[in-house]
Amino acid sequence: MLFSLFIAWRLYRALLQPLKTLMQGVDAIRDRDFNVKFVHTGKHEMDQLIDVYNQMIDQLRSERVQQQEQHFFLEKLVNTSPTGIIILDYNGAVQQINPKALQLLELKEFDEGKAATHPVFQYITQLQSGSARTISLNGVSTYKLQKSHFMDRGFPRHFVMIEELTAEILAAEKKVYEKVIRMMAHEVNNTVGPVNSIIGSALKADSLYPQLREAMEVAMGRNQNLNIFMRNFADLVKLPVPDKRPVDMHQVLRNVSRLMETKAGEKQAVIQLALPPREWIVRADEQQLEQALINIFKNSIEAVNGDGLITITTDPAQGDLVIADNGAGITPEAAEQLFTPFYSTKKDGQGIGLTLVREILLNHGYTFTLRTVRPGDTRFAIKLHH
């Protein structure tokens, strides 16, 4: 009996020890601890099982390290990418925004609520995976949105790449409209000059019928208006490099305000200056800056009706200048075309006023936006970098 008990105990240990070892291995895998390995017991079958387990643990640990390294690399790549990247979760909500995208969207930090209400998000939701679209949020900055996806645990995760195309588009656009304007000016000058000369000679004759003389004088006046019309376009093409000198921005705003008071009165509008009493010295070409502000004031005055109010505020510490009006505002369709050459919402507009403003401000290195914040509150905001 003692011998039988000894043999049974040895068989029990031989059966129980592998089970304990297996359970320890299962617990280690469950806890994702891939550093637990077993040593040989001297039993052939058990050692084979231990070898398979140890090889599996080595493979899992290697794959885990490789996965972590890839994740760290991709995270670093996304954060340092010169392209804006927005990563969405499984439900299409914004989960992550890299620093470049925050900069392009003018967000200080990632906030899921602000990201979801940002104007660019409505374009993102409309995009299909694999498609791209070019948008302009404020009529100045142009962005390319490209949507794609990757598989994560068997489900598609979408992401959007944002690339700013403003500089390239502005350069190409300027090259085209300069060529068009030069061609137009050449043809107009070559036609108007000789025609006016002929009309002027004919008007010297005493035998002209009064009606004919009057018609020719009207034609000559129209030709002069055509010359003025083309000169406005030519001024845009011939805009010189700004001669930057110290200028008191507050005094420039007061001068332009006084100049535009009469025009504002014609529309029953009031220009209200809310400026700090101290000077605000900036380096700028005063003449060009006044020309840009005159155009901005003019647009604000034309946008309001009865009881119109144009408010000018500044924050010298932050370099901010805001010209706001309580007009009807800008439609979403017009917002994308505001600074496009030859585009105008006015019946008799030439479409060069805001283009000239854009060229002057960009040549000074200033950033700016024109948008309707809410009905009755449209703001032209300029950041005058020190």
FENGITA-V130110 format. One record per backbone hydrogen bond with DSSP energy under -0.5 kcal/mol. CO is the residue of the C=O (numbers start at 1). NH is the residue of the N-H. E is the energy in kcal/mol with one decimal. If there is no record, write none. Layout:
CO;NH;E / CO;NH;E
This chain:
1;5;-2.7 / 2;6;-2.4 / 3;7;-2.5 / 4;8;-2.5 / 5;9;-2.6 / 6;10;-2.4 / 7;11;-2.4 / 8;12;-2.6 / 9;13;-2.5 / 10;14;-2.4 / 11;15;-1.7 / 12;16;-3.3 / 13;17;-2.4 / 14;18;-0.6 / 15;19;-1.0 / 16;20;-2.5 / 17;21;-2.4 / 18;22;-2.7 / 19;23;-2.5 / 20;24;-2.3 / 21;25;-2.2 / 22;26;-2.5 / 23;27;-2.6 / 24;28;-2.1 / 25;29;-2.2 / 26;30;-2.5 / 27;31;-2.1 / 28;33;-3.0 / 29;32;-1.1 / 32;34;-0.9 / 33;36;-0.7 / 35;37;-0.5 / 42;44;-0.5 / 43;47;-3.0 / 44;48;-2.0 / 45;49;-1.9 / 46;50;-2.5 / 47;51;-2.4 / 48;52;-2.1 / 49;53;-2.4 / 50;54;-3.0 / 51;55;-2.3 / 52;56;-2.3 / 53;57;-2.6 / 54;58;-2.4 / 55;59;-2.2 / 56;60;-2.7 / 57;61;-2.8 / 58;62;-2.4 / 59;63;-2.5 / 60;64;-2.4 / 61;65;-2.5 / 62;66;-2.4 / 63;67;-2.5 / 64;68;-2.5 / 65;69;-2.5 / 66;70;-2.4 / 67;71;-2.6 / 68;72;-2.7 / 69;73;-2.5 / 70;74;-2.9 / 71;75;-2.5 / 72;76;-2.4 / 73;77;-2.7 / 74;78;-2.7 / 75;79;-2.2 / 76;80;-1.9 / 77;81;-0.6 / 78;81;-0.6 / 84;162;-3.3 / 85;98;-2.2 / 86;160;-2.9 / 87;95;-2.9 / 87;96;-1.9 / 89;92;-1.6 / 93;89;-2.6 / 96;87;-2.8 / 98;102;-2.0 / 99;103;-2.1 / 100;104;-2.4 / 101;105;-2.4 / 102;107;-3.0 / 103;106;-0.9 / 111;115;-2.9 / 112;116;-1.9 / 113;117;-1.2 / 114;118;-0.7 / 115;118;-0.7 / 118;121;-1.8 / 118;122;-0.6 / 119;122;-0.7 / 119;123;-0.7 / 120;124;-1.7 / 121;125;-2.3 / 122;126;-0.9 / 123;127;-1.0 / 124;127;-0.6 / 128;131;-2.1 / 131;147;-2.4 / 133;145;-3.5 / 135;143;-3.0 / 139;339;-0.6 / 141;137;-0.7 / 141;138;-0.5 / 142;165;-3.0 / 142;166;-0.7 / 143;135;-3.0 / 143;145;-0.5 / 144;163;-2.0 / 145;133;-2.5 / 146;161;-2.7 / 147;130;-3.4 / 148;159;-2.5 / 150;157;-3.3 / 152;155;-1.4 / 155;152;-3.2 / 157;150;-2.4 / 158;88;-2.8 / 159;148;-2.6 / 160;86;-2.8 / 161;146;-1.9 / 161;163;-0.5 / 162;84;-2.3 / 163;144;-2.9 / 165;169;-2.7 / 166;170;-2.9 / 167;171;-2.2 / 168;172;-2.3 / 169;173;-3.0 / 170;174;-2.7 / 171;175;-2.0 / 172;176;-1.7 / 173;177;-2.7 / 174;178;-2.2 / 175;179;-1.3 / 176;180;-2.2 / 177;181;-2.6 / 178;182;-2.3 / 179;183;-2.1 / 180;184;-2.5 / 181;185;-3.1 / 182;186;-2.3 / 183;187;-2.2 / 184;188;-2.8 / 185;189;-2.6 / 186;190;-2.1 / 187;191;-1.2 / 188;192;-3.5 / 189;193;-1.7 / 191;195;-1.9 / 192;196;-2.8 / 193;197;-2.0 / 194;198;-2.4 / 195;199;-2.6 / 196;200;-2.9 / 197;201;-2.0 / 198;202;-2.4 / 199;203;-2.2 / 200;204;-0.6 / 201;204;-0.8 / 202;205;-1.4 / 205;208;-0.5 / 209;213;-2.7 / 210;214;-2.4 / 211;215;-2.2 / 212;216;-2.4 / 213;217;-2.2 / 214;218;-2.2 / 215;219;-2.3 / 216;220;-2.2 / 217;221;-2.1 / 218;222;-2.3 / 219;223;-2.0 / 220;224;-1.8 / 221;225;-2.1 / 222;226;-2.2 / 223;227;-2.0 / 224;228;-2.1 / 225;229;-2.6 / 226;230;-2.2 / 227;231;-2.0 / 228;232;-1.7 / 229;233;-1.1 / 230;234;-2.5 / 231;235;-2.3 / 232;236;-1.0 / 233;237;-1.4 / 234;238;-2.5 / 236;239;-0.7 / 242;244;-1.2 / 245;284;-2.4 / 247;249;-1.0 / 247;282;-2.8 / 248;252;-2.0 / 249;253;-2.2 / 250;254;-2.0 / 251;255;-2.4 / 252;256;-2.4 / 253;257;-2.3 / 254;258;-2.4 / 255;259;-2.0 / 256;260;-1.9 / 257;261;-0.6 / 258;261;-0.7 / 260;264;-2.3 / 261;265;-2.4 / 262;266;-1.5 / 263;267;-0.8 / 264;267;-0.8 / 264;269;-2.9 / 265;268;-1.5 / 268;307;-0.7 / 268;308;-1.0 / 270;272;-0.6 / 270;310;-3.0 / 271;273;-0.6 / 272;274;-0.5 / 272;312;-2.7 / 274;314;-0.8 / 280;249;-3.2 / 282;247;-3.1 / 282;284;-0.7 / 284;245;-2.0 / 284;286;-0.9 / 285;289;-2.9 / 286;290;-2.5 / 287;291;-1.9 / 288;292;-2.3 / 289;293;-2.4 / 290;294;-2.6 / 291;295;-1.7 / 292;296;-2.0 / 293;297;-3.2 / 294;298;-2.6 / 295;299;-2.2 / 296;300;-2.2 / 297;301;-2.7 / 298;302;-2.3 / 299;303;-1.2 / 300;304;-0.8 / 301;304;-0.8 / 303;328;-1.1 / 305;308;-0.9 / 308;270;-2.0 / 309;311;-0.6 / 309;326;-1.0 / 310;272;-3.5 / 311;313;-0.5 / 311;324;-2.9 / 312;274;-3.0 / 313;322;-2.8 / 315;318;-1.0 / 315;319;-1.4 / 315;320;-2.0 / 319;384;-3.1 / 320;315;-2.6 / 321;382;-3.2 / 322;313;-2.4 / 322;324;-0.6 / 323;380;-2.4 / 324;311;-2.7 / 325;378;-2.3 / 327;376;-0.7 / 331;335;-2.1 / 332;336;-1.0 / 334;337;-1.3 / 334;338;-0.8 / 335;338;-0.5 / 337;340;-2.0 / 340;343;-1.9 / 346;349;-1.0 / 351;342;-2.1 / 351;343;-0.6 / 352;356;-2.7 / 353;357;-2.0 / 354;358;-2.8 / 355;359;-2.3 / 356;360;-2.4 / 357;361;-2.6 / 358;362;-2.6 / 359;363;-2.3 / 360;364;-1.2 / 361;366;-2.6 / 362;365;-1.0 / 367;383;-3.3 / 369;381;-2.3 / 371;373;-0.8 / 371;379;-2.7 / 374;377;-2.0 / 377;373;-2.0 / 377;374;-1.1 / 378;325;-2.1 / 379;371;-2.0 / 379;381;-0.7 / 380;323;-2.3 / 381;369;-2.2 / 382;321;-2.3 / 382;384;-0.7 / 383;367;-1.3 / 383;385;-1.1
